[in-house]
Amino acid sequence: MTLRELIRAGAEYLTENGVEDAAFDARQLAMFLFSLNGTALLLQGDRTVSPEEQAAYRALLERRAAGEPLQYLLGQWEFCGEPFFVGPGVLIPRPETEQLAQWCIETVRDRGLKCVYDLCAGTGCIGLTVAKSCPAARVYLLELYDGALAYLKQNEAAFALPNTAVIQADVLRGLPQGLPAPDLIVSNPPYIRAEEIPGLQKEVGFEPVAALDGGGDGYVFYRAIAEQWLPLLPKGGFAAVECGEGQPETVAELFGPTLECAVEKDLYGVPRFVTGARL
């Protein structure tokens, strides 16, 4: 069997098992297993694949068919053009969140902001992206859970930036002692209602519940941000959060006493973000 035939068979297997984007996933898994980029994969399509390599590829396909996210199998995923380490225990970066990071970068640059907090930082995809693009700002990345914290520290080490600090802290308890007040707060917090989590698609079921569970109504973290974090902002300070579908208007109401808020749509036209400036 050639490599090209192996990938074709892999795509058929994933399709039969109900995997969306089966051809893409089969190709990505082959590139990962054989340590090839896209160009090399095309050039080596006629190479013969050994039985041992076929078995290794089949094992990856079976894990993907069982619902394990492609990103976990690859061990890395791209966000704003940069690879981030991911795996069990941390939320996978989503493409819509890139829009949130870009808003922060533009705001920090335009306003000359010096202190940024990324709350519930996870992989650090938002905070590290902002820190790399805004070297004059100091970015604090706060994460509570050990599983996510391990990936956050690994990604911070890979970026090797002089203007970041990883803090293990509970966002629900407010700002840890000894840290400066923020000029900008950004967060993609857990926002799914607890009762909805068991019914999520099987891929999401592999992600940590702690990164998904927004409490009984989905707003536990937004209330904490509104009550304990937004009051720390100076006049003219900024905040931006990502929300679940149907949540932005309620989040804007929660933030309204402190911020002049706007609801922003994502690339798919879905209201997704709440942004605002301190009144």
Secondary structure, 3 states (H helix, E strand, C coil): CEHHHHHHHHHHHHHHCCCCCHHHHHHHHHHHHCCCCHHHHHHCCCCECCHHHHHHHHHHHHHHHCCCCHHHHHCEEEECCEEEECCCCCCCCCCCHHHHHHHHHHHHHHHCCCEEEEECCCCCHHHHHHHHHCCCCEEEEEECCHHHHHHHHHHHHHHCCCCEEEEECCHHHCCCCCCCCCCEEEECCCCECHHHHHHCCCCHHHCCHHHCECCCCCCHHHHHHHHHHHHHCCCCCEEEEECCCCCHHHHHHHHCCCEEEEEEECCCCCEEEEEEEEC
